[in-house]
Structures are given as C-alpha cells and as structure tokens.
Amino acid sequence: MSITSLPGGTWKLGDSTVTRFGYGAMQLAGPWVMGPPKDHEGALGVLREAIELGVTHIDTSGAYGPHVTNELIREALHPYPGSLFIATKVGANRDAQGGWPTARRPEDLRKQVHENLQVLGVETLDLVNMRMGNAEGPEPGSLAEAFGTLVELQQEGLIRHLGVSNVTAEQVAEARAIAPIVGVQNLYNLAYRHDDELIDRLAADNIAYVPFFPLGGFSPLQSEALSAVAARLQSTPISVALAWLLQRSPNILLIAGTSNVAHLRDNAVGAGLALSGDDIAELDRIGR
Ligand SMILES: NC(=O)c1ccc[n+]([C@@H]2O[C@H](COP(=O)([O-])OP(=O)(O)OC[C@H]3O[C@@H](n4cnc5c(N)ncnc54)[C@H](OP(=O)(O)O)[C@@H]3O)[C@@H](O)[C@H]2O)c1
C-alpha cells in the first residue's frame, strides 16, 4: 500500500499534500495517555508501519505522556521523510493525577511550542492547533489572546500553519478573522455529529476538518445499525465508521489511533470500503 493506494487520496493542508488516511499517536503513550507505552518496540513499530503504508499526516501533542508520543515519533522516524506532516496541539499540561489542566497564557503556549520543537527535533512545527475547551468539550469565550500568541510564534518562524481544536463554530470564525487556519480538530464520528454544518462550511473554504475520537475514543462506537451495515458488507464496525468519515466530506482527514500494527493495517484497508447510498442513509440515522 502506498500514497496512491491509501483510501481517500490526498488533501492540500496549507503548503503540503497529505494522505487523508493519517494516524493519531495519542494511544501510543501509557494507560490514560500517561507515561511510557507498555511495549516500546511495538509503539515504534506502529509509527514505522504508518510510514511504510504511505501515511504522511501524524497527529500528536506534547501533552501525550507528557512528551512520550513526541519522543516515540522522533525515535522511530527522525530524520523525517520530506513528505511527513506532523500536527501538534497546545493549550493543556498534565498533572500528577493524569488530568489535563488548561495552560493557555502566552508564556505557557510559548513553552509548549518550544518543547514540541525540541522533543520532535525540528526547527519549525508543520501545524499547531490551539486547543480550547476542556475534557467535556468546547466552552464559549474568546480565543483571541491564546490564538494571537500562536500567530506571533508563526511570525517568528516557529510554526508553518495554524489550526484550532475543541472549539465552537463561533471560535472558528473568530480565529479566521485573526489569521488563516488550515484545519479544525473537533470531536466527531458517526454517533456524534454536532459539527455537520461546520464541516460543510469549512469544505467550501478548503479548510480541513480532522475528527478526533473517530472510533469513539475511550468509549468505542456501538450501534445496532453500524453492526448491521458491517455484517451486510462482510466488514467490521470500525471499517464502516472510518469509511463513512472519508465519504462524508472531502475535507475530512482521518487520524484514528491505534497501538497495534495489525489494527493499523486493517484500518488502512477498511477505510476504503465502498458504502452505498442505502448504507449511508442507514448510518446517518445513528447520529440524527
Ligand atoms: N484535539 C483533541 O482534543 C483530541 C482529543 C483526543 C484525541 N485527539 C487525537 O485524535 C486521535 C484519535 O483519537 P483516539 O485514538 O483517542 O480514538 P479513536 O481513534 O476514536 O479510537 C482509538 C481506539 O480504537 C481502537 N482501534 C483502532 N483501530 C482498531 C481496530 N482495527 N480494531 C480494534 N480496535 C481498534 C484502539 O485500540 P488499539 O490500540 O487496541 O488498536 C483505540 O483504543 C488521537 O490519536 C489524537 O491524536 C485529539
């Protein structure tokens, strides 16, 4: 499998072309995204397999571990292939209990950007998402000060592209009025479709939408309709959920997570499943 055969083809993310089938590295850290992986070599193997398959978009954050997924990415893949686009995010730290306290003062964000640069071993970050809200989701309120700090860091040459994450549609509009963004990363999947309108508006403006928890994250997607469609197509609910996202809109980029090489390979094939209009109509009823 290669860039030409990964399902979904490619998307122009700022000045780079990335495979729509990407990889989310969060699950490579230890339990609850804290500490090292149980299987260090296995984690390196998943990252190397993603590159072998032709994946050119990896999503990470300094908060994963903290720093663990960035360290693994560097160990597995540095010096990076020229085609690889690594997206990271800032806006939270970790505490000793594994919580995600927000850290969005200008000095916090500067520190996080410099830590990402140092741990990943790069001079410029391809994409930094300004993550807002909290674990329950987006919170209303201005992102201008936080996003403005990332704009300054971009002007200093430390960031190529900007994005926003865990945000409301109003916050997306606010960010876009301050500086161009290449993507929005929010919670979205077959069963959680709050962003349907936003996705369509972003698609019209060639801005990527990157769903996090595409498979339900820590609560795997479960639905009778999903299982029924999967059984009819002699496939799996996971493949159907990924294929549905790729068919939902051309600006959707997949960053499904896995810590398992076999699952990664299954997903790279399964996401290419062809869904008929009837399949999609049945699946659409899950989230509406
Ligand atoms: N911006 C944000 O606030 C935010 C928040 C959360 C996540 N994210 C990003 O979104 C990415 C994706 O989220 P996620 O990884 O948490 O959730 P996810 O992609 O919805 O689901 C990952 C889970 O699915 C399982 N899985 C994947 N493929 C499978 C297969 N073929 N068969 C069986 N199980 C399979 C994985 O287990 P195995 O390891 O056993 O395969 C893992 O437990 C993360 O990596 C992260 O980069 C961003």
The ligand as a Tripos MOL2 file, in Angstrom:
@<TRIPOS>MOLECULE
LIG
   48    52     1     0     0
SMALL
NO_CHARGES

@<TRIPOS>ATOM
      1 N1         -7.8120   17.6760   19.9480 N.am      1 LIG1
      2 C1         -8.1840   16.9490   20.9600 C.2       1 LIG1
      3 O1         -8.6870   17.4450   21.9720 O.2       1 LIG1
      4 C2         -8.0200   15.4510   20.8930 C.ar      1 LIG1
      5 C3         -8.6230   14.6480   21.8720 C.ar      1 LIG1
      6 C4         -8.4760   13.2710   21.7620 C.ar      1 LIG1
      7 C5         -7.7540   12.7060   20.7010 C.ar      1 LIG1
      8 N2         -7.1670   13.5270   19.7820 N.ar      1 LIG1
      9 C6         -6.4350   12.9510   18.6150 C.3       1 LIG1
     10 O2         -7.3030   12.0710   17.9390 O.3       1 LIG1
     11 C7         -6.6290   10.8310   17.6590 C.3       1 LIG1
     12 C8         -7.6470    9.7160   17.6000 C.3       1 LIG1
     13 O3         -8.2850    9.5490   18.8550 O.3       1 LIG1
     14 P1         -8.1550    8.2290   19.7350 P.3       1 LIG1
     15 O4         -7.0090    7.4160   19.2790 O.co2     1 LIG1
     16 O5         -8.1760    8.6440   21.1430 O.co2     1 LIG1
     17 O6         -9.5270    7.4910   19.4930 O.3       1 LIG1
     18 P2        -10.1270    6.6720   18.2570 P.3       1 LIG1
     19 O7         -9.2810    6.8220   17.0400 O.co2     1 LIG1
     20 O8        -11.5610    7.0310   18.1790 O.co2     1 LIG1
     21 O9        -10.0630    5.1650   18.8010 O.3       1 LIG1
     22 C9         -8.8730    4.5610   19.1450 C.3       1 LIG1
     23 C10        -9.2420    3.2320   19.7930 C.3       1 LIG1
     24 O10        -9.7380    2.3540   18.7880 O.3       1 LIG1
     25 C11        -9.0440    1.1340   18.8570 C.3       1 LIG1
     26 N3         -8.8570    0.6370   17.4790 N.ar      1 LIG1
     27 C12        -8.3710    1.3070   16.4210 C.ar      1 LIG1
     28 N4         -8.3770    0.5280   15.3220 N.ar      1 LIG1
     29 C13        -8.8760   -0.6770   15.7060 C.ar      1 LIG1
     30 C14        -9.1200   -1.9030   15.0210 C.ar      1 LIG1
     31 N5         -8.8610   -2.0530   13.7220 N.pl3     1 LIG1
     32 N6         -9.6410   -2.9370   15.7460 N.ar      1 LIG1
     33 C15        -9.9170   -2.7950   17.0680 C.ar      1 LIG1
     34 N7         -9.7060   -1.6550   17.7640 N.ar      1 LIG1
     35 C16        -9.1790   -0.6080   17.0880 C.ar      1 LIG1
     36 C17        -7.7150    1.4180   19.5040 C.3       1 LIG1
     37 O11        -7.2720    0.2930   20.2190 O.3       1 LIG1
     38 P3         -5.9110   -0.4820   19.7920 P.3       1 LIG1
     39 O12        -4.7840    0.3850   20.2660 O.co2     1 LIG1
     40 O13        -6.0270   -1.7760   20.5100 O.co2     1 LIG1
     41 O14        -5.9400   -0.6100   18.3110 O.co2     1 LIG1
     42 C18        -8.0530    2.5670   20.4370 C.3       1 LIG1
     43 O15        -8.4670    2.0570   21.6890 O.3       1 LIG1
     44 C19        -5.6150   10.7100   18.8150 C.3       1 LIG1
     45 O16        -4.5680    9.8840   18.4970 O.3       1 LIG1
     46 C20        -5.2000   12.1540   18.9920 C.3       1 LIG1
     47 O17        -4.1390   12.4280   18.1020 O.3       1 LIG1
     48 C21        -7.3050   14.8770   19.8570 C.ar      1 LIG1
@<TRIPOS>BOND
     1     1     2 1
     2     2     3 2
     3     2     4 1
     4     4     5 ar
     5     4    48 ar
     6     5     6 ar
     7     6     7 ar
     8     7     8 ar
     9     8     9 1
    10     8    48 ar
    11     9    10 1
    12     9    46 1
    13    10    11 1
    14    11    12 1
    15    11    44 1
    16    12    13 1
    17    13    14 1
    18    14    15 2
    19    14    16 1
    20    14    17 1
    21    17    18 1
    22    18    19 2
    23    18    20 1
    24    18    21 1
    25    21    22 1
    26    22    23 1
    27    23    24 1
    28    23    42 1
    29    24    25 1
    30    25    26 1
    31    25    36 1
    32    26    27 ar
    33    26    35 ar
    34    27    28 ar
    35    28    29 ar
    36    29    30 ar
    37    29    35 ar
    38    30    31 1
    39    30    32 ar
    40    32    33 ar
    41    33    34 ar
    42    34    35 ar
    43    36    37 1
    44    36    42 1
    45    37    38 1
    46    38    39 2
    47    38    40 1
    48    38    41 1
    49    42    43 1
    50    44    45 1
    51    44    46 1
    52    46    47 1
@<TRIPOS>SUBSTRUCTURE
     1 LIG1         1 GROUP 0 **** ****
